[in-house]
Amino acid sequence: MTGTDPVAPDPPAVAGGEAIDAHLHVWDLDVNRYPWLGPEHGVLHTTFTPEQAGRELAASGMRGAVLVQAEDSTAETRYLLAVADGHEWVAAVVGWLPLADPDAAAASLEELSRHPRFRGVRHLVHNDPRADFLDSAPVRRSLRLLAGAGLPLDVPDAWPRHLEQVGRLAEDLPHLVVVVDHLAKPPRGRPEFGTWLEQMHRVAQSPNAVAKVSGLRMPGMPYTVQALRPAWDAALHLFGADRLMYGSDWPMTTPDGGYRPTYEVLAELIGELSADEQRSIMGATARRVYGIG
């Protein structure tokens, strides 16, 4: 930072640099393919390095972050684990398994679990053509393996195709921790918000379901405390602070100013809560869910 930069707010109620960003990415276009990412994505279509991520985290007072996969491949997961080996800020890695093939998933799980920071699994369901992915029998078999290994499943962008399935999954596999990334992408300011709320209510009824307050920017929609408050209030009412986690979703925030503007809005909302609630959202929940020491 330079002398003219604004001072970043301290992580709410988290003393001693204990804040954990529960959702952050890095990617290297020379190493992996990222089929969803192309020139049409503008400034996102470039490599974002672990060194850049570390600087962003430090500038906002974060102790570390959960590094989350951005490609459905074992190769990218191995890349993220290599990043974890070289960077202390990586508190945990959420990688990928071939969940639709239980035998292959079991073999990959055995390999990846040898790394101490492999602490969760995610599949890009919103990019998968199989609309019933989370309901399918082979995937359910693989997810039972996850539950047995004590690893959570992250589900990205569940609204609108997969949120009902997430509710069923959390009910059917009570020993599997199900993480709803980005509050399932609530349709803020749209008529469908009520349906999102009903489906999130079902998810939250299962105590093994948790959610990330992350990835809430929407094209053409304001990103302010006032604009986020309906989704924020709903999440807090449904899950409680002890089942919510702060996540930046960096570098997806880069087109909108980067890490700090996204963090500051969420920090203001989180800062309205009690000290214990703030500690939960800013780190304690992530430590529990991902087994971070």
N, C-alpha and C positions, 0 to 999 in steps of 0.2 A: 504494500500500500504506500501511497505518497502522502505527504502532509495535507493534501487537499481532499483526500478521500473521506467520506463520512465514516464515523465509527460504527462498526457492526454491533448490534445488541448482543449482550451476553446470552447464552442459552438460558431460557427461563428456569429459575430455581435450581439449576444444576451447578453446584459448586465444584471447584477443583478439576474442571475439564472433563466431566464424566458424561457429557452428552454424546449420544450415538445417532448418527443418521442411518435410518433403517432401510434406505432404498437409494442406491447410487450406482451408476454405470461407468465403465470405461470401455472403449473399443478401439481396435487397431485395424484399419482397412487393409493393411498389408498382411495381416495374419489371418483374418476371418472374413466371411462373405457378407453377413448381415443382409439377407435377401430383401428385407423390408425397407432398407435404407438406400436411397438413391439421390442423384443430383437434384431431384425435385424437392428434397428436404433442405436445400439451402445450406446454412451454416452448420447444420447437424451432419452433413455429409463430409466428415473429415475425421481424423484420428483424435481421440481424447485420451490423454495419457494418464497413468497413475500419478505422475508428478503434478500435473495440472489439478487433478482431483484433490491431492493432498494439500495444495495451496488453498483451494476453495474451502475445504473443511477447516483448516487452521484459521483462515480469515474470519470465520463465523464461530469460532470457539468450540468446534467439534473435536472430541477425542478420537473418534474413528467412525467407520461406516460399515454397513453391510453391503457388499459388492454383489450385484444381481446380474444374472445372465441377460444377454440381449440377442442371443442366437440359439436356436434349438440344435445344438451340436455338442458332442463330447469334446471336440477340439477346442471350442471356445471355453468350455468349463475348465479344461486343463490350462488354458491361457490365464484364466482368472485365478486359478490356484497358484500359478507361477507368479502372478502379480502379488498375491498374498505373501508368498515366500520373501519377496523383496521389499515389502512396504508394511510397516508396523500399523499404519492406520486401518488396514483391512481387518476388521473384527470378525468377520464371517463371510463366507461365499455361498450364495444361492445359485446352484448350477442346474444342469439339465440331465435328465435320464430319458431313455426311449420308453416312455410309460406304456405305449401301445403294444409293446412286446415284453411281457413279464420276464421271460428268460434273459433277454438282453439287458433289461433293466436291473435284474438281480446281479448279473456279471459286472455291469458298470458301477452299480452301487458298492459292490465289494471293492472294486479298484479305487473309486473316488473317496470312499470313507476312510481310507488309510491316511488321508490328509486331515489334520486336526481342525482346519478351518472350513472344511466342506460341511455346511450346517443347514442346508435346505435345498429344495428342488422347485423348479418352475418350468412350465411349458407355455409357449406363446399361443394360448388357446384362441385369442382374438384373430390370429393369422392362420389358424388351422381350418381347413375346409370342412372338417368333421364336426357338425353342429352338436352331436351327442357325445363329444369326447369324454367328458367327465363322468358320464353315465355308463360308458361302455364297459363290458365285463373284463377285457384284458387290462384296461387302465385301472379299474378297481382292484384287480389282483396286484398290480404294481404298487398301488397306493397303500395296500395293506403291508407290503414290504417296508415302505417308508415309515408307516406307523410303528412297526416292530423295531425299526432302527432308531426311533425317536427323532425323526427328521420332519419338519413341517413342509407343507405344500403351499407355495405362493401361487395365486391365481390372478393374472393381470387382466385389466379391462373387461371385467365380467359382464357389465351391462352393455347391450341388452341381451346378448345371446346365451350367456352362461350363468347368470346370477341365480336363476331357479335351480340349476344343477348344483351350484355351490351349496345352497340350502339343503338339498337332499344329501349331498356328499357329507356335510358336517354332521347330519343326523345319523347317517348309515355307518360312518366310521368314527365313532366317538373318541377313539384313541389317536386319531390323526389330527394334528394341529393344522387348521386351514387358515391361511393368511389372505385376506382380501386386499390386494394391492389397490391403491389409489381410490379407496372407498368405492370400488367397482366402477369408477367413472360416472358419478351422478349427473344426470341431465339437468344441470343447473338452469333455472329460469325457463324451463320447458314444461308443457303439460304432463309429460311422462314422469315428472319428478315424484308424483304420488305413487306410481307403480314401482319405481325404484325403491321408495321408502318401504312399501309393503314387503318387497322381496328381501331387502336388507333386514327387516324385522325378523323374518324367518331365519336368516343366517345367524343373527345375533342371539337367537333363542338357544343355540347350541354353545355350551361353554367352551368348547374346543375351537371356536372361531374367533379370530382377531382381525384387526383391520389397520391399514396404513393410511394416515392422513398425508397424502402425497399425490403428485400428478394431477392436480385439480385445475390446471389451466385448460381453457377451452378456446378454440379459435373464435374471435369475434365477441367474446364474453369478458366482462371486467374481472379482474383478479384483485379484489380488495377485501378487507375485513367484512364489510357489509355484504358484498356479493357472495362470499363463502359461508356466511353465518348460517343459512338454512341447512346446508349439508353438514357443517361442523356441529351445529346443535343436535341434529338428528343422530350423527355418529356418537356423540358424547352420551346422549340419552340411551341409545341402543346398546352400546358396548361398555360404556364406562371408561374412565381413563386407564384402568389397569389392563384393558384389552385394545388400546390404541397405541400407535407408534408414529412418530414424526419421520417423514422421509422427504428428501429434496427432489428426487427424480432427476438430478443433474446427470448428464448435460442436456437432457430434454428441455431444460429451462433456458438454454442459451439464446434462442431466438427472442426471448422476452426479458433479456437483461442479465441472465446468468443466475448464479446461486443466490446471491444476497437478496434481490428483490422478492424472490419466492419465499425465502426463509423469513424475512422480516414480517410479512403478512401473517404467516402461521405463528411466528413467535408472539405476535400481539394477541392472537386468539388464545394460545396456550397460556400466556402470561396472566389471563383473567382467572385462572384456576388456583386451587390451593397448592402449596409447595409440594405435597405428596403426589397430587395428581400430575403436576408438571414433571416431576421426576419420573413418573411412570411413562408418560408419553415421550419424554426426551431421552429415555435410555433403559429404564428398568424393564419395561415390557419386551423390548428387543433383546435384552440380555437373557430373559427367561425363555423366550420363544426360540432363539437361535443358540442357546447354550453358551453364551459369551461369558468367559470368566472375568 
